[in-house]
């Protein structure tokens, strides 16, 4: 389940849509008085809730904040799928060799871990 946006609290500033690298947030109408989160696209990174000046966005029940994402070099096959799904361009490496994650780019969404076919991506929660 995706993050929830309380339409009564939304002031239409668009900060959430701006910060969402996965384009999961868009205006409800042309006037842009309120935004909506597409739960089919949302990866639950939580960046939108952090930036919302009006606290209009809340986490789904049971959501845990990711503290760090790393790649296990022993398991990684270098397929590059993690790099292809990462909107922040954090994973890097050479095909058929273990990839790494640039921690300065990673915003801990976990999308790479969800797509990894080799269970090579470790996600640490707070």
C-alpha positions as CSV (number, residue, x, y, z in Angstrom):
1,X,0.0,0.0,0.0
2,X,1.3,3.4,-0.9
3,X,1.7,6.5,1.2
4,X,-1.6,8.4,1.7
5,X,-2.3,12.0,1.0
6,X,-4.9,13.8,3.1
7,X,-6.6,16.1,0.5
8,X,-8.0,18.3,3.3
9,X,-4.5,19.1,4.5
10,X,-2.9,19.4,1.0
11,X,-2.2,23.0,0.1
12,X,-1.2,22.2,-3.5
13,X,2.4,23.4,-3.2
14,X,3.7,20.5,-5.4
15,X,6.8,19.8,-3.3
16,X,5.8,16.1,-3.1
17,X,5.5,15.8,-6.8
18,X,8.8,17.6,-7.3
19,X,10.7,15.3,-5.0
20,X,9.2,12.0,-6.3
21,X,11.7,10.5,-8.6
22,X,9.2,7.8,-9.6
23,X,6.5,10.3,-10.8
24,X,4.0,8.7,-8.5
25,X,2.5,12.0,-7.5
26,X,0.5,14.3,-9.8
27,X,-2.0,17.1,-9.6
28,X,-5.7,16.1,-9.3
29,X,-6.8,19.0,-11.6
30,X,-5.4,21.7,-13.8
31,X,-5.6,24.2,-11.0
32,X,-3.1,22.1,-9.0
33,X,-4.9,22.8,-5.7
34,X,-4.4,19.2,-4.6
35,X,-2.2,16.2,-5.5
36,X,-2.7,12.4,-5.5
37,X,-0.4,9.5,-5.1
38,X,-0.6,6.6,-7.6
39,X,-0.3,3.5,-5.4
40,X,0.7,1.4,-8.4
41,X,3.8,3.6,-9.0
42,X,4.7,4.5,-5.4
43,X,7.8,2.7,-4.1
44,X,7.2,3.9,-0.5
45,X,10.5,5.7,-0.1
46,X,8.9,8.3,2.1
47,X,10.6,11.3,0.5
48,X,7.2,13.0,-0.1
49,X,6.2,12.8,3.5
50,X,9.5,14.3,4.6
51,X,9.2,17.3,2.3
52,X,5.5,18.0,2.8
53,X,5.3,21.4,4.6
54,X,1.7,20.6,5.9
55,X,2.2,17.0,7.0
56,X,-0.5,16.0,4.6
57,X,1.2,12.7,3.6
58,X,1.4,9.7,5.9
59,X,3.0,6.3,5.8
60,X,1.0,3.1,5.3
61,X,0.4,1.0,8.4
62,X,3.5,-1.1,9.2
63,X,5.8,0.9,7.1
64,X,9.5,0.9,8.2
65,X,12.0,3.5,7.2
66,X,15.0,2.2,5.4
67,X,18.3,3.2,6.9
68,X,20.8,1.8,4.4
69,X,20.8,-0.3,1.2
70,X,23.9,-2.3,0.2
71,X,24.8,-4.9,-2.4
72,X,26.3,-8.3,-1.4
73,X,29.2,-8.8,-3.8
74,X,29.0,-12.6,-3.3
75,X,25.5,-12.8,-4.6
76,X,25.5,-10.0,-7.2
77,X,25.8,-11.3,-10.8
78,X,26.2,-7.8,-12.3
79,X,23.0,-8.0,-14.3
80,X,22.4,-4.2,-13.9
81,X,18.7,-4.5,-13.1
82,X,19.2,-2.6,-9.9
83,X,20.7,0.3,-11.9
84,X,17.9,0.2,-14.4
85,X,15.1,0.5,-11.8
86,X,16.8,3.1,-9.7
87,X,15.5,6.6,-10.3
88,X,18.4,8.1,-8.3
89,X,21.1,6.4,-10.4
90,X,22.7,5.1,-7.2
91,X,23.9,1.6,-8.3
92,X,27.0,1.5,-10.4
93,X,29.4,-1.1,-11.8
94,X,30.4,-3.1,-14.8
95,X,28.2,-5.8,-16.3
96,X,28.8,-9.3,-15.1
97,X,30.7,-8.0,-12.1
98,X,29.3,-7.1,-8.6
99,X,27.7,-3.7,-8.5
100,X,27.9,-1.2,-5.6
101,X,25.6,1.6,-4.4
102,X,26.7,5.2,-4.2
103,X,25.4,6.1,-0.8
104,X,25.5,9.8,-1.6
105,X,22.8,9.3,-4.3
106,X,20.7,6.6,-2.7
107,X,17.6,7.9,-0.9
108,X,16.7,4.5,0.5
109,X,13.6,3.6,-1.4
110,X,14.4,-0.1,-1.8
111,X,13.1,-0.4,-5.4
112,X,16.4,-2.1,-6.4
113,X,16.0,-4.7,-3.6
114,X,12.4,-5.5,-4.8
115,X,13.6,-6.1,-8.3
116,X,16.8,-8.0,-7.6
117,X,16.5,-11.6,-9.0
118,X,19.5,-12.8,-7.0
119,X,18.6,-11.6,-3.5
120,X,21.9,-9.6,-3.5
121,X,20.6,-6.4,-2.1
122,X,20.5,-5.9,1.6
123,X,18.1,-3.5,3.2
124,X,18.6,-2.3,6.8
125,X,15.7,-0.7,8.5
126,X,15.7,1.9,11.4
